[in-house]
Amino acid sequence: MLGGTAGCNYEINNVVLGVEDDIAWINGRGSAHDIPPFNVRTINSIKQDWLDTLRGRVGLAWGRFLLYGTGGAAFTNVGLSVCSPLLCVSDSQIRIGWTAGLGAEWAIWPDPARTLTLKIEYLHADFGTGLFINPPVTVGTSNFVSRDVSFTEDLLRVGVNWKFAGTGGAISNVPREASRRLPPVQTWSWTGCYIGANIGGVWDKVSDIRTAQGRPLAPQDYGSDKGSAFVAGDQAGCDYQLGKWIVGVEGRYDWGKVNSTHAIPPFPRFNYNTTLNNLATMTGRAGYAVLPQALVYGKAGAAWTHDNLVVSIPATSGLSEFANVNFTGWTVGSGVEWLALPNVSLFAEYEFVDFHAKSVTFTTPGAIGTPDTITHSQKNVEAVLAGVNVRCCDRPIQ
């Protein structure tokens, strides 16, 4: 593994706050055979080409030494190859997950204008479970069924950082007599535009009814399930302050895959799998500044997502039916935001999303069999997110 890092720190007394992004090129490989009742001569091979993390970090400094914790979002490319004695089928996905860890950093060359540091760091990354080879593939007499792949990794790495700073960034071996003070937040308004990033978790609930199979049928319960996943994304928006009231608009896009699978009640040997891919919202928001630097707000607007749907038929037949469909719905939520610095704010919020009921006609590979029409009678998503915004174009309070 070889890569690079860039980031920024801010020190308050001996507490260090920062944000860091790194990307590494990895030659990660692994393989395993299928197990009965599947073909034990089939080999599943996993590869990982690169890893990127975007993390916040918080630490304590003692002279030249810093001990810190870190956590945030992780991104990677995972490839799966499934090879039988006759042929291979491959699939790859960019996976989004979370990462957390600990590290230590030591300034070996303190200088008033620049600092060379060495660091050692441990990270755990979890990219959840992804559905690969979806839909399943049939080539001649060879059937390649979909596979759920869970991917986690533990990293131990060492590196060097070159820090650029003014004379105020020099590291001393003695305690500082006076620390830098934050500018008074109350001299700034919430008026202005911003961009930022967020991480969090989402939970979905899906209920399904079969309503047709080439011809209308009496509604038939196809079951329900729940799924959850980690997501990460970005947002941009603008606010305007009128007294203590703030109104604004915001667009957000979060990457993540929420997988859920359940047996179909009338046909317990059949599985129904849904994969919600990413979530976009456009909302208006209105809030009240309970303190000059603290905002409580509500929000509402429109939401969009994309879903991959698969009905798995027993492996002996090698058949399935599938559909890819976009959903539109509405969202409401509430949150709190705090100006940690005049132009940097932290927020946490809850969102509820309801996607309208929608009938979907499935496709069967090779036009074998009559496809179903399934109605999503309920499709709800709940999200809890936290993030940071960098604000610009603010105006001072007159």
N, C-alpha and C positions, 0 to 999 in steps of 0.2 A: 504494500500500500504506500503510495506517495502522493502528496498533495500540498495545498497552500491554504493560508488562513488570512483573513482581514477582519478587523473589528475596532471598536472604540470603547474606552473606559472613562469613568468619571469617579473621582475619589472624594468622599466626604469624611473628614477625620481619617480613620483607618478602615472605613468601609468602602469597598470598591464595587461599583455597578457597571455593567457593560453589556454589549451585544456583539456577537461574533458569527461570522459565516466561514465555513471551510468546505472545500471540495477535494476529494481524493480519488485517484484512479486505482482500481482494485482488480486483481486477477483471482477472483474467488470462484472456486469450482467444487462440486460435490455430486455424487451419484448414488443410486440405490436401485435394487431390483424390485419389481412388483411382487406382491405376496398373494397366495391363494385367496379367493378362487380365480384371480386374474392370472395372466400368463407370466410365470416367474422368469421367463427369458426376456421380458420387456424391461428396459433400463430407463430410469428417469434421471436426467442430468440437469442440475441447477448451475447457473452462472450469474455472477454479479460483476458489472464492469466499472461502476463508479458509485460514489456516495457523497451526498451533500447534506450538511446540517446548518440550520439557522437557529441560534440559541441565545438566550440571555444567560448572564452569569452574575453571581453575587459572592463576594469574598471578603476576607479580613486580611489586612496587610500588617506585617511586623517588619519595619525597616525595609530590607530588600526582598523579603519573602512574602508570597501571597498564597493563601489556601482558599479554594473556591468550590462552589457547587454550580452546576450548569444544567440547563434543560431547554427543550424546544422541539422544533420540527425536524424531521429527517426525510430525505428523498433518495431513491435509488432506482436502478434499472435491474429487474430480475428476469432472467430468461429460463424457460423450461423446454427441454427436448425429451421426447418420449420415443424410444427406438425399439421396434420389434426386430426379429431376425431378418425381415424383408425390407422395411422402410422406417423413416423417422418423420415425426410431426413436431414442429416447434411453435412456441408462443412466447411473447415477452410483454412485460408491463412496467410502466413507471409507477413505483409504489410510494405512498406517502405514509409516514408513521411518526412516532414520537421517540425522543431520546433523552436520557438523563445520565448524569455522571458526576465525578469529582476530579479535581486536578490541583496541581501545585505549580507555582511559577517563581523563578528566582532571577533577580536582576544581577547579572555577572559583570556588567559594564555600565554603571550609572554615570550619566553625563547630563549637564544642564540642558542640552538640546536634543539628545537622543539616548535611547536605552536599549541594550541587547539583553534579552531574557531567554532562559531555558525553561521548558515546561514538560511535565509528564501528566497524562490524562487518561482516565478510564471512562468509556461510554458504553451504555447498553442501549440498543436500538430495537424497536419492535415495529414491524411493518404489517402486522395483522395477517389475515387470511385472504388470499385471492383465488378466484376461480379461473383456472387456465384451461386452454383448449375448449373454449366456449363459443359456439356450440360444438358438440362432439363431432369427430371426423370419421367417415367411413370411406376407405379406399379398397376397392375390391372386396376381399374377404376379411380385411383387417379393420377392426373397430377400435378407435381411440376415444375413450370416454373422458369427460371433463374431470379435472383434478383440483381439489382444494389444496393450496400450498400455504403453509404457515411459515413466516420468515422472521427470525430474530437473529441478532448477532451481538457479540461483546468485543469491544475494541480496547486495546492498550497501546498507546502511541506516545512518542516523544517528539519534540520539535523545538524550533528557535523562532522568536519573534523580534522584529526590529521596530521599536516604538519611536515615533516622531512626536515631539512635544516642545513647547516653549520652555523658558527657564522655570516656569511654575511646575513643569512636569518632572523636574529632577527628583531623584530618590535620595533621601537622606538616611543616615544610620541613627539619627536622634529624632525623638518625637517632634512634631511641628508645634510651635507655640500658638499658631492660629490657623484654622482651616479655612478653606474657601467657603463662602456663604452662597446659598442659592439666591438668585434675584427674587425680589418680592413678587410672588405669583399674582397678588391682588392688583398689580398694575397692568395686567393684561386682560383682554376681553376674549370671549369664546368666538367672536366673529372672525371668520376666515375659513380657508380650505385646508384639507389634510389628506395624507396618504398613510397607510399603516399595514400591519400584519397581525394575524390572529391564529390561535391554536385552540383546540377544545375537543369535545366529544359530541356525537350525534346518536340518536336512537330512533329507529323507525318501527312502525306497526302497519302491517299489510293484511287485509282480508280480501278473499277472492271468491267469485261465484262463476261457474261455467254456465253460459247462456245459450250456446249454440255449438253444433258440430256439423258444419255443412248445411244445417237447417236449424231453425229455432228449437230449443229444448226448454223444458221446465227448469227453473233455476236450481243449480246443484252446488252445494257447499264444497269449495275446493280448499278450505282450511284457512288458517291465518298463522302468522309468525311475527317475531320481533328480531331485530338485528341492531348492532351497535358498532361504532368504529371511531377511530381518531381522525380528525380533520385538521387541515391547516390551509390558510388562505390569505388574501389581502382585501383591502377595502379602501375606498376614496369617497370623500364627501365635502360638503360645505355647510357651515353654520352661520346664523345671524343672531346676535343678542339684542334684545329689547328689554332694558331694565334687568330684571333677574330671569326673564324668560328667554329660552333659546329655541329656535326652530331651524330645521336643516333637512338635507337630503343626503342619502348614502347609497352607494352601490357596493356589493360584496360578492366575492367568488371564493368558494372553499373547495379544495381537492380532497377526495376521500372515496372509499368504496365500502358501502354497507351491505354485507352479505347475510342472507337469511335463507334457511331451507327447512321445509316441513314435508311430511308425508301427506298425500292427498287422501282425505277421509274415505271416499268411496273406493279408492284404489290404493291401499296402503303400501303396495310394492313400488308405487310411483312417487317420485320426489318432485316438489315444485321449488325452484330456486329463483330468488330475486337479487339483483345486484344494482343498488342505487349508486350511480356514478356522479359525484360532484353536486354542488348546490349553489345556485346563484339567486340573489335577492336584490330588489330595488325598493327602497323604503323612504318614507318621510319620517321625521322624528321631531318630537317636541319635549322640552325638559325645563327644569327649574334649578337654578344655581342656589343650592342650600347654603353653600359657602362660596366665596369668590372663586375658589379653585376646585369645587366639588359640584358635579352635575348629576341629577337624577332624571331619567328620561324614559319615555315610551316610544314605540315605533310601530309602523304598519305599512304593508305594501304588497308587492307581487313576488312570486318565487318560481323558479324553474329547476328541473332536474332531468336526468336521462336514466332509463332503467333497462337492464338486460334481463330477460325472463326466459327460463328454461324449464320444461317439463321432461324429466328423465324417465325413459322407459327401460325396463329391465335389461341388464348388460347382455343377456343372451341374444336379444334382438338387434342390438347395436343401433337403435333408433332413438330419436328425441324430436321434440318440437320446440321452437324458440321464437322470440320476438324481441325487437329493440324499439323502444318507444320513448318519446319526450312527454313530460308532464308539466302542466302549468297550474299554479295554485296561489294561495294568499298566505301571508305571514303576519303575526303580531308578536311583540316582545317588549322587554323592558331591561334597563341596565343602569349602571353607575359609571361615571368617568371622573378622573382626578388629574389635575394638572400637576405632574411631578416636577416639571420644569416649565418655564414660560411657553415653550413651543413643543413640549413633549407631554402627551397625556397617556394614562393607563386606563383600561376599561374592562369591565366584566358584564356579561349580559346573558339573558335567556330568550330563546325564540321558539315559537310554535308555528309549524307549517302544515297546512292542509292542502293536499293535491286533490283536485276534483275527480270524482268517479269517472272511469274511462274504460271502454270496451276495446280489447286488443285481439285481433285475429292472428294466430300463430302460423308459423311456416314449418312444414315437415321436409327434411332433406330428401332430395330426389323425388319430391311430390308423392312420397309413399304414405298412404293413409289419408284420412280426412282431418285437417287441422281443427283445433278447438278455437272458440271465441270465449275469452275469459274477461270478466269485468272486475276491475279493482273497486270494490264497494267502499273500501276505506284505505287510505294511504296517508299516514300522518308522520311527521318528523319533528322531534324535539332536539334542540341544540343548546349547549352551554359553552360559551366562548370567552376567552380572555385575550387581550392584545394590547398593542401600543400604536399610537398615532403620532406622526410628526406633522406639526402644524406650520402653515406659512400664511403670509398675507394678513396676519392678525393686526389689529389696530389698538393702540393704547387707549385705555379708558380716559376720557376727557374729564 
